Amino acid sequence: MMRVVQIHNGANRRVALVDEPNLRLIRGVTSVYDLAIAADSKRIPLSQLIRDSVTDEIVNYDQVYSSKSAWKILAPIDHPQHPARCLISGTGLTHLGSAKNRQAMHSASEAELNDSMKIFKWGVADGKPAPGKIGIAPEWFYKGNAATLRAHNESLDLPSYAEDGGEEAEIAGIYFVGANGAPRRIGMAIGNEFSDHKFEKKNYLNLAGSKLRTCALGPELVIEPEFQSVPGTVKIERAGKTIWSQEILTGENEMCHSVANIEHHHFKFEGHRRPGDVHVHYFGACSLSFGAGILLEHGDWMEVAFNNFGRPLRNFLHVADRQDTLITVKSLG
């Protein structure tokens, strides 16, 4: 499987092919977005374009990954010209283990539990339709645009209005909408969807607001990955020690919705097929530290790793000034 990263050194941006223990720079482009446009317009596979464009210029990956180089890792996708044209979204209750976490979170509310379990059971029954058929719609949520997207080694932020912030270890699909309005999957990447679980636990109707937080992706974009059963690990570190860890599984064999069904129900909306747009879609988590009673603190590190998806994604929690500020709106009339 081919893996690429986006890097910058302040003045310059480059795309590089992962060739452990180095990164090999790719000529002629400054972003994965540029690569997607070129592959779409030339009607050639993205992997072929990368092979044809890779150079002998190398950068030490260890130095970049550990933030000891002038080159820094960017999120593996963005919209360089217009951040608002990179839509970030996700689907919940997609994994066979996700209903258990949701049940634990909402155990105090029988009505909400019933709604969650109903959606989950619909997915088990009809989330993997036969080829050419349309299955049941999964739970869908919006997370923001590229302004909320964070790279490896960057902070995930707990704003003053938030009640909590916790990791959600997932794989995300990365997409580009071609000139003809047809969506194309560029690849997949490790993700930390990061949400406010305390706020959601108060009432399931808070789910939409709990998702409007920063999130992380990367460090690597994997082109045409195997996504049947993908083992991984997620862990929380505090003051240099691991305080919680979990073996996790993702992939279609571990899910009640197929990727094709998730993609159909995302891109069936005309507004999600605007030529030139980028989409990042989180496929769902199967395990949360919040479900184990872990509340993250300022400076805690979150690490997510999946087999064959490159190096782990690491981010730390930054807690903002806890004094909330009233936002006032004045009339222009």
C-alpha positions as CSV (number, residue, x, y, z in Angstrom):
1,M,0.0,0.0,0.0
2,M,1.3,3.4,-0.9
3,R,1.5,6.1,1.8
4,V,2.1,9.8,1.5
5,V,2.4,12.8,3.8
6,Q,2.1,16.5,3.5
7,I,4.9,18.5,5.0
8,H,6.0,22.2,5.3
9,N,9.0,24.1,6.5
10,G,7.4,27.5,6.8
11,A,8.2,28.8,3.4
12,N,7.5,25.7,1.4
13,R,4.9,22.9,1.2
14,R,5.7,19.5,-0.3
15,V,4.1,16.1,-0.7
16,A,6.3,13.1,0.0
17,L,6.1,9.3,-0.4
18,V,6.8,7.3,2.7
19,D,9.8,5.1,2.0
20,E,10.9,4.1,5.5
21,P,13.0,5.4,7.2
22,N,12.8,8.3,4.8
23,L,10.3,10.5,2.9
24,R,10.8,10.9,-0.9
25,L,9.6,14.2,-2.2
26,I,7.2,14.4,-5.1
27,R,7.8,16.9,-7.9
28,G,5.3,19.3,-9.3
29,V,2.8,19.5,-6.5
30,T,2.5,21.2,-3.1
31,S,-0.5,19.3,-1.8
32,V,-2.5,16.1,-2.0
33,Y,-5.3,18.2,-3.4
34,D,-3.1,19.1,-6.4
35,L,-2.4,15.4,-6.9
36,A,-6.1,14.6,-6.8
37,I,-6.9,17.3,-9.4
38,A,-4.1,16.1,-11.7
39,A,-5.1,12.4,-11.4
40,D,-8.8,13.3,-12.1
41,S,-8.0,15.5,-15.1
42,K,-5.5,13.1,-16.6
43,R,-7.8,10.1,-15.9
44,I,-5.0,8.0,-14.4
45,P,-4.8,6.3,-11.0
46,L,-3.4,8.4,-8.2
47,S,-0.8,5.7,-7.4
48,Q,0.5,5.8,-11.0
49,L,0.8,9.6,-10.9
50,I,2.8,9.4,-7.6
51,R,5.1,6.7,-9.0
52,D,5.8,8.8,-12.1
53,S,6.5,12.0,-10.0
54,V,8.5,10.7,-7.0
55,T,12.1,12.1,-6.9
56,D,15.4,11.0,-5.2
57,E,15.2,13.9,-2.8
58,I,14.8,12.5,0.7
59,V,14.0,13.8,4.2
60,N,14.6,11.8,7.3
61,Y,11.2,10.7,8.5
62,D,12.2,10.1,12.1
63,Q,13.3,13.7,12.5
64,V,10.1,15.0,10.9
65,Y,7.8,12.7,12.9
66,S,9.3,13.7,16.2
67,S,9.2,17.4,15.4
68,K,13.0,17.7,15.4
69,S,13.3,18.8,11.8
70,A,12.6,22.1,10.1
71,W,10.0,20.1,8.1
72,K,6.7,19.7,10.0
73,I,3.8,17.3,9.3
74,L,0.6,18.7,8.0
75,A,-2.8,16.9,8.1
76,P,-2.6,14.5,5.1
77,I,-5.4,16.4,3.3
78,D,-6.7,20.0,3.2
79,H,-8.1,22.5,0.7
80,P,-5.1,24.8,0.3
81,Q,-7.0,27.7,-1.2
82,H,-10.4,27.5,0.6
83,P,-10.4,25.7,4.0
84,A,-14.2,26.0,4.1
85,R,-14.4,23.8,1.1
86,C,-13.1,20.8,3.1
87,L,-16.1,19.3,4.8
88,I,-15.5,17.1,7.9
89,S,-18.2,14.7,8.9
90,G,-18.7,11.2,10.3
91,T,-21.1,8.4,11.0
92,G,-21.8,6.8,14.4
93,L,-23.1,3.4,15.6
94,T,-21.4,1.8,12.6
95,H,-19.2,-0.6,14.5
96,L,-20.4,-3.8,16.2
97,G,-18.9,-2.6,19.5
98,S,-20.2,1.0,19.3
99,A,-23.7,0.3,20.7
100,K,-22.2,-1.0,23.9
101,N,-20.3,2.3,24.4
102,R,-23.4,4.4,23.5
103,Q,-25.5,2.3,25.9
104,A,-23.0,2.9,28.7
105,M,-23.0,6.6,28.0
106,H,-26.8,6.9,28.0
107,S,-27.7,4.3,30.6
108,A,-29.7,6.8,32.6
109,S,-32.1,7.5,29.8
110,E,-34.2,4.6,28.6
111,A,-35.8,6.7,25.8
112,E,-32.4,7.7,24.3
113,L,-31.1,4.2,24.7
114,N,-34.0,2.9,22.7
115,D,-33.4,5.4,19.9
116,S,-29.7,4.5,19.7
117,M,-30.3,0.8,19.8
118,K,-33.0,1.1,17.1
119,I,-30.5,2.8,14.8
120,F,-27.9,0.3,15.6
121,K,-30.2,-2.6,14.9
122,W,-31.3,-1.1,11.6
123,G,-27.6,-1.0,10.6
124,V,-27.1,-4.7,11.6
125,A,-30.2,-5.6,9.5
126,D,-29.6,-3.5,6.4
127,G,-26.3,-1.7,6.6
128,K,-24.5,-4.0,4.2
129,P,-26.8,-4.2,1.1
130,A,-26.1,-6.4,-1.9
131,P,-24.0,-4.8,-4.7
132,G,-26.1,-2.3,-6.6
133,K,-28.7,-2.0,-3.8
134,I,-29.2,0.9,-1.3
135,G,-29.1,0.1,2.4
136,I,-30.4,1.9,5.5
137,A,-28.9,5.3,6.3
138,P,-26.4,5.5,9.2
139,E,-26.3,8.1,11.9
140,W,-24.5,11.2,10.4
141,F,-23.0,14.2,12.0
142,Y,-21.1,17.3,10.9
143,K,-17.8,18.3,12.5
144,G,-16.7,21.5,10.7
145,N,-14.2,22.4,8.0
146,A,-10.5,22.3,7.6
147,A,-10.1,25.1,10.1
148,T,-10.8,22.5,12.8
149,L,-8.5,19.8,11.4
150,R,-5.2,19.1,13.3
151,A,-2.1,17.3,12.3
152,H,0.1,14.8,14.1
153,N,1.8,16.3,17.2
154,E,-0.7,19.2,17.3
155,S,-3.1,19.9,20.1
156,L,-6.8,19.0,20.3
157,D,-8.5,21.8,22.1
158,L,-11.0,21.9,25.0
159,P,-12.6,25.4,24.5
160,S,-14.1,27.3,27.4
161,Y,-17.7,26.3,26.6
162,A,-16.9,22.6,26.4
163,E,-17.6,20.2,29.3
164,D,-15.1,17.5,28.2
165,G,-12.9,16.3,25.4
166,G,-12.1,12.7,24.7
167,E,-10.5,10.7,21.9
168,E,-12.3,8.6,19.3
169,A,-9.9,6.3,17.5
170,E,-11.1,5.8,13.9
171,I,-10.2,5.5,10.3
172,A,-11.4,8.3,8.0
173,G,-12.1,8.3,4.3
174,I,-10.7,11.1,2.3
175,Y,-12.5,12.2,-0.8
176,F,-12.3,14.7,-3.7
177,V,-15.2,15.7,-5.9
178,G,-14.2,15.7,-9.6
179,A,-15.0,18.3,-12.2
180,N,-18.0,16.2,-13.3
181,G,-19.4,16.2,-9.7
182,A,-18.5,12.5,-9.2
183,P,-16.9,11.8,-5.8
184,R,-13.6,10.0,-5.7
185,R,-11.9,8.3,-2.8
186,I,-8.3,9.5,-2.5
187,G,-7.5,7.1,0.4
188,M,-7.9,6.6,4.1
189,A,-6.0,7.8,7.2
190,I,-5.8,7.3,10.9
191,G,-8.1,9.7,12.7
192,N,-8.9,11.0,16.2
193,E,-12.5,12.3,15.9
194,F,-12.4,13.9,19.4
195,S,-15.8,14.8,21.0
196,D,-17.4,16.3,24.1
197,H,-18.8,13.1,25.7
198,K,-19.9,14.8,28.9
199,F,-22.1,17.2,27.0
200,E,-23.5,14.4,24.9
201,K,-24.2,12.2,27.9
202,K,-26.5,14.8,29.4
203,N,-28.9,14.3,26.5
204,Y,-28.5,12.5,23.2
205,L,-29.9,15.5,21.4
206,N,-26.7,17.3,22.3
207,L,-24.8,14.9,19.9
208,A,-24.7,17.5,17.1
209,G,-23.1,20.2,19.4
210,S,-20.7,17.7,21.0
211,K,-19.1,17.0,17.6
212,L,-18.2,20.6,16.8
213,R,-14.7,20.3,18.1
214,T,-11.2,20.0,16.7
215,C,-10.2,16.6,15.3
216,A,-7.0,15.1,14.0
217,L,-5.9,13.1,11.0
218,G,-2.7,11.4,9.8
219,P,0.1,11.5,9.8
220,E,-0.1,9.4,6.6
221,L,-2.6,9.1,3.8
222,V,-2.9,5.5,2.6
223,I,-4.0,4.9,-1.0
224,E,-6.1,1.8,-1.6
225,P,-5.7,0.2,1.9
226,E,-7.0,-3.2,2.9
227,F,-10.1,-2.4,5.0
228,Q,-11.7,-5.7,5.9
229,S,-10.4,-6.2,9.5
230,V,-7.9,-3.8,10.8
231,P,-6.5,-4.2,14.3
232,G,-5.1,-1.2,16.2
233,T,-4.4,0.3,19.6
234,V,-5.4,3.4,21.3
235,K,-3.8,4.8,24.5
236,I,-3.8,7.8,26.8
237,E,-0.5,9.0,28.4
238,R,-0.3,11.3,31.4
239,A,3.0,12.7,32.6
240,G,4.9,10.1,30.5
241,K,2.9,7.1,31.7
242,T,0.2,5.1,30.0
243,I,-3.0,5.4,32.1
244,W,-5.3,3.6,29.7
245,S,-4.9,1.5,26.6
246,Q,-7.2,-0.7,24.5
247,E,-6.8,-3.1,21.6
248,I,-9.3,-2.1,18.9
249,L,-10.7,-3.3,15.6
250,T,-12.1,-1.5,12.6
251,G,-12.8,-2.4,9.0
252,E,-15.9,-3.7,7.2
253,N,-15.8,-7.1,9.0
254,E,-16.1,-5.3,12.3
255,M,-18.9,-2.9,11.1
256,C,-22.6,-3.1,10.6
257,H,-22.4,-0.7,7.7
258,S,-20.3,-1.2,4.5
259,V,-18.1,1.6,3.3
260,A,-20.1,1.7,0.1
261,N,-23.3,2.2,2.0
262,I,-21.8,5.0,4.2
263,E,-20.4,6.7,1.0
264,H,-23.8,6.5,-0.8
265,H,-25.6,8.1,2.1
266,H,-23.0,10.9,2.4
267,F,-22.8,11.7,-1.3
268,K,-26.4,11.3,-2.2
269,F,-26.9,14.9,-1.1
270,E,-26.3,17.2,-4.0
271,G,-24.6,19.7,-1.8
272,H,-21.9,17.1,-1.1
273,R,-21.1,16.7,-4.8
274,R,-19.8,20.2,-5.5
275,P,-16.8,20.0,-8.0
276,G,-13.5,20.8,-6.3
277,D,-14.6,20.1,-2.8
278,V,-12.7,17.9,-0.3
279,H,-14.5,15.6,2.2
280,V,-13.1,13.9,5.3
281,H,-15.5,11.3,6.8
282,Y,-14.9,9.5,10.0
283,F,-16.1,5.9,9.9
284,G,-16.8,5.4,13.6
285,A,-15.1,4.1,16.7
286,C,-15.5,0.9,18.7
287,S,-14.0,1.9,22.0
288,L,-13.6,5.1,24.1
289,S,-11.6,5.9,27.2
290,F,-14.6,7.9,28.4
291,G,-16.6,4.6,28.5
292,A,-13.9,3.3,30.9
293,G,-14.3,6.4,33.2
294,I,-11.2,8.2,31.9
295,L,-11.5,12.0,31.9
296,L,-8.6,13.7,30.0
297,E,-6.6,16.5,31.5
298,H,-4.5,19.3,30.1
299,G,-1.3,17.9,28.6
300,D,-2.5,14.3,28.2
301,W,-1.4,12.6,25.0
302,M,-3.7,10.5,22.8
303,E,-2.2,7.9,20.5
304,V,-4.0,6.0,17.8
305,A,-2.4,3.3,15.6
306,F,-3.8,0.9,13.1
307,N,-1.9,-1.9,11.3
308,N,-0.7,-1.0,7.8
309,F,-1.8,2.7,8.2
310,G,1.6,4.0,8.9
311,R,3.0,5.6,12.0
312,P,0.7,6.4,15.0
313,L,-1.2,9.6,15.2
314,R,-0.3,11.5,18.4
315,N,-2.0,14.6,19.8
316,F,-2.1,16.3,23.2
317,L,-5.0,17.9,25.0
318,H,-4.9,21.7,25.4
319,V,-7.5,23.1,27.9
320,A,-8.3,26.7,27.2
321,D,-9.0,29.4,29.8
322,R,-12.1,28.0,31.6
323,Q,-13.8,31.4,31.8
324,D,-16.6,31.4,29.2
325,T,-17.3,34.6,27.3
326,L,-20.8,35.8,26.2
327,I,-21.1,36.2,22.5
328,T,-23.3,39.1,21.5
329,V,-24.8,39.8,18.1
330,K,-25.7,43.3,17.1
331,S,-28.2,44.2,14.4
332,L,-27.0,45.8,11.2
333,G,-30.5,47.4,10.8
